[in-house]
């Protein structure tokens, strides 16, 4: 962007200097600008040639175009001396074409790489440009155009240097930005891994607590219940019988509460994503398995068990019947529902099941698994859709989120 602005400013300066040189060269100082333009049609043509050459060297930034224009203009000066005013614009084009830009880029790349042979003046193309500049300087030396020629060369060199500097700064900025983005990604990955480790440790601790309660306290309470029942059988004292029955009922109630707590604690400790990956591990020996989970909020226990059951049935069906190579397991949490997908790329007979009657008509071992998928989806208020054919076997299940359903009912 700034490079284009610099080049535009340079060309305006060169055009003004060329016009001034032509004005004094032809002798327009005595007649004024208006008289100069009226009496010197050829001078006007020269000024238009300057503008055309500046535009041509901007559109076609080719070393062949700029060199050809310079040689033609230099040759015409021996026939028409006033044509010398177009030489500065040709010089600017010669020292600002793409070839010159590539020479500078190559030189800086070699120097940054620590090459000892990084010598800009070792390039033959640069010496050709310098030779042409000397020829132009000799031609324009007798007139005032030697000044615009030197200025054009300096402006071209300055602009190329500034463009190179701008490119280097932009590359440095891009590197810093990429490093910053990479740092953010690494930070997020570390944070996610830390959260996952904490979550796994929490789940493992919950499982340990549930197991300890079940193995220790549960067994002790069970033994106490059995002992109390035995005491009730052999007890002959009617006065103590109500107290024994009360203690027995209390211990039974405690046993029931502990079992419920252990069951809930164990269910909460089942992480859905970990469970899906464990189920998918059964296929990794034969298939290229891709698992994708997008779950951000807690999943109710019944839905969690249903989803894991659906994946188990789907994986079992693939392991027994699929002739494909790739398997995809996916669960996505949306605003109002969960979407479960189990698919493979194996070929099978055309099949499409979506209604309850379609699943009820299934027969055989293959049909039992598919019917169980439908039943698990329906148990949570969802629906299942199964499609098979030449493009693979695909199981899609949607289960509504209860909180979304309740919110919808409250709005009604």
N, C-alpha and C positions, 0 to 999 in steps of 0.2 A: 504493500500500500504506500508506504513512505518512499520506496524506491521509485515508483511511478511519479510521485510528486516531485522528487528531486530531478528526475529526467525532464519533466515538463518545464521546471524552472530553468534548467540548463539550456534547453532549446530556445526558450524565450530570450535569454541573455544572448545566445549566439545569433539569433535572428536580429536583435536590436543592434549588436555590434557590426554584423554584416551590412545592415542597412545604413548605419552611420559611415562605415568605410566606403560604401558605394556612393553615398551622398557627397563626401569630400573628394572621392576619386574622380567623379564625373564633373565636379565643379558646381554642385548645386547650392553651395553656400551663398553665392552672389544672387541667385534668383529665387531663393526660398524653397520650401518643401513643395508648395503647390506648383510653382513654375517648373521645378525639377521633375515632378511626376507628369506634367502636361507635355513637356518638350522631349522627355527621354522615355519613349515607349520601351526601348530595349532595356533600360534600367529597371523598369517595372517588371519586365519578364525575368530579369535576374533575381529580383526579390521573390517573385513567385517560385522560381526554381529553388531558392533557398528553403522556402516553406515546404515544397514538394519533397525535397531531399530529406529534410528533417522528419517528415511524416513517413517517407518510405523506409528510412533506417529504423524507425520505431516499429513499424508493422513487420518488416522483414529484417530481423536482427541477425542477418547472415553475413559471414565474412566475405562471401562471394559478391553479395549485393553491395556492401560498403566499399570493397576494394574496386569493383567495377565502376561505381559512381565516381570514386576518387580519381581513377586513371582517366576516365572520360573527361571529367572537369579539368584535370591538369593538362590534358592534350588540347582542349578547346582554348585554354588561356594563350597558347601560342598564335591562335588565329584571331580570337576575340579577347583582348586583355581584360575587359570588364568582368568576364566570367570568373576571375580570380576570387570574387566575393563569395562564391559558393563553396570554396575549398574548406572554410572552417566547419561548415555543417557536415561535409564529407569526412573530415578528420574526427569529428565527434562520433559519427557513426562507426568509423573504423576502430576506435578505442573503447567502444561500449557495446560491441556486438556479443553474441553468445560465445563465440570462440575465445574472446578475451576473458569472459566470465569463467569459462571452463579452465583456462590457464591459471587464473587466480585460485580457483577452488582446488585444482590439482596441486598447486604449490603449497597452499596452506595445509592440505591433507598430508603431504609428505613431511612438512615441517613439524606438524603436530605428532606425527608418527616417529619423530626422532631421526628421520633420514638425513644423513650428512650430505647427500647429493641433491638436497632440495635447493635448487638454484633456478630462479624464475628466468634469468637471462640465458639459461641454457636452451630455452625453447626457440626453435627456428621461426615459428609463427610470430613470436614477439619481435624478433630481429627484422622480419619482413615489414611489420608495422612501423618500426622505428625508421627503417630505410625509406618507406613511403613518406613518413613525416618529414624527414630531412629534405626529400625532393620537393615537398609542398612548401617547406620553409624557404628553400632557395627560390622557388617560383614567386612566392608572395613577399619576399624580402624587399624588393624595390617599392612596394606599395604599403599602404596602411593596413592591409589585410594580414600582415604577419602577426599583428597583435591579436585579432580574433582567432587565428590559427592556434597560437600558443594557449590562449584562454580556453579554446575548445578542448585541446588535449588535456589541460589541467582539470577542467570541469569533468571530463569523462573519467579521468583517473580518480578524482575525488569521489564521484558518485559510485564508481565500482567499489572503492574501498569502503564507503559507507554502507553499500548494499551487503558487502561481505561481513562487515561488522554487525549489521542488523541480523543477518542469517545466523551468525555465531551466537548472538544474544538470544535469538528465538530458540535455537537448539538447546542452549543452556536452560532456558525457561521451560522447554518441554521436558528436559531431563529431570529438572527439579520437580515439576508437576507430576511426572510419572513416578518419581521416587516417593513423593508425598502420597499419591494414590496407592502405591504398593505398600507403604507403611500403614495406611488406614486399613487396607485389606488384611495385612498380617495381624494388625491389632484386633480386627474383628474375628479373624480365625482363632487367634489365641484366646480371645474372650469366649467364643463359642465352644472351643475345646475345654476351657476351664469350666464353663457352665455345664457342659456334658459330663465332665468328670465329677463335678459336685452332684449332679442329678443321679449319675450311676452309683455314686457312693451312698446317696440318700436312699435309693431304691434297695441297694444291697443291705443297708442297715435296717430298713423296714422288714425285709425278708428275714433277716436274722432275728429281729425282735419277735416277729410272728412265729417263727419256728421255735424259739426258746419258750415262748408262752405256751405254745401247743404241746411241746415235748415235756416241759417241766410242770407248770401250773395246771395245765389241762389234765395230765396224767394223775397228779396228786388229787385234784378235785374228783376225777373219775373214781379213784380208789376210795375217797371219802364217801362218795355216793353209794358205792357197793357195800362198804362197811356199815353205813347207816341202814341200808336195806336189810342187811343180815341181822343187825341189832333189832330192827323192827320185827323180824320173824321170830326171834328167840325171846323177845321181851314179853313178860307176863304181867307186868305192872301197868294197870290201866291208867294210873295217874301220870306216868311219864310218857305214855304213848302219844298224846297230843304234842308234847314238846319235841319228841323225836321226829314226828311227822313235819312239824314246823321247820326244824333244822334241816331235814331232808329236802323240803321244798325250797328253802333258802339256798342250799348248796346246788340244787338242780338249776335254780334260776341264775345263780352265779356262773354255773357251767355253761348255760345257754348264752349268757351275755359275753363270756369270754370267747366262745366259739364264733359268735357274731362279730366281735371285735377283731379276732384273728382273721376271719374271712375278709372283712372290709380292709384291714391293714394289708393283707396279701394282694387284694385286688388293686388297691391304690399303688402298690409297688410294681405293678406290671406296666412298664413303659411301652406304649403302642409302637413307636418307631423301632425300639429294640426287638420287640416281639415279631414285627414284620421281617426284620433282617434275619432273625433266627429261623423263621419259617422259610425264607428265601434261600437260606444256606443249603437246604436239602436238594436244590436244583443246580447248584453251581458246578457240580461235576459233569453234567451233561449239557447245560445250556449257558448262554451268555445272558446273565440276569442283570436287569437294571431296576433298582428300587428307588422310588421317589416319594418322600413324605413331606407334606406341608401342613403341620399342625402346630398352632400357637397357643390354643387355650385347652384347659383340661377337658378330657373326654369322659362322659359318664361311664360307670362300670359296665352297664348292660350293653351300651353301644360299643365299648372297647372289646368286650367279649364277642359280640356279634361280628365286628370287623375282623378280629383275629380268626374267628371260626370260618368266615368267608374266604379269607386268604388260605387257610389250611385246606379247605375243600378245593379251591381253585388250583393250588399247587399240587395236591394229590391227583386231580384230574389231568393236569399237564404231565406229571411224571408217568402216569399210566398210559395216556392215549396220544400225546403230542409227538409229531415227527419233525417239529421245527428246530430252530437253533437259537432263537432269541426269545426271551421272556421279559415282560415288563409288569412290575407291581407298583401300584400308585394309589395313594390316598391323599386327597386334597380337602382342606377345610375352607368352605365358603361361608358367606354371611348367614345363610339359612339352612345349609345342609352339608353333609360330608359326601364326597364322591369317591368310590372305590373302583379301581380298574385292575383286572387281571387279564393279560393277553399274551398270546404267542403267535409266531409266524408260521406255524404248521398248517398243512392243508387238511381239510375234513369235509364231510358231506354238508351241503347247505342246511343251515338251521337258524331259526329265529324265534326266540321265546321272550315274551314280555307280559303275557296275561297269566292269571292264576290257573286258568284252565289248561294253558300250554304246559305248565309245570306239572299239573296233576296227571296229565296224560303220559308222562315219562315212565319208561319201564327199564328194568335191568340195572346193573351196578352203576353204569354211567349216569343213568337218570336219577339215582338216589342222591348222588353228590350234588347234582344241579338243583334238585328239589330242596336239599338242605340249605343251599345258598339262598334260594327264594324264601324259605321259611325264616331264616335268620334275618333277612332284610325286612320281611313283613312284621316280625316280632318287635322291631324298633320303629314301625310306622313307615318303612321305606319300601322301595320296589327294586326288582332286579330285571336286567335285560341281558340276554345272551344271544350272541350272533356268531355263526361259524360259516366258513366257506373257503375259497381258494386263497383269500388274503389273511387267513389265520382264524384263531378262536378267541373271542373277546367277551369278557364278563364285565358288565358295568352295573354298579349298585349305587343308589342314592338313598341316604338316610337323613331325614330332617333333624335339625337341631331343636331340642325341646324348648330351650329358652327363646328361640325365634318363634316357635309356635305359640308359646304363652304370651309373648309380646304382641303377636298378631291378634290373639283372642282378646287381650286387654284393650286394644285399640277399638275392636268392634263394640 
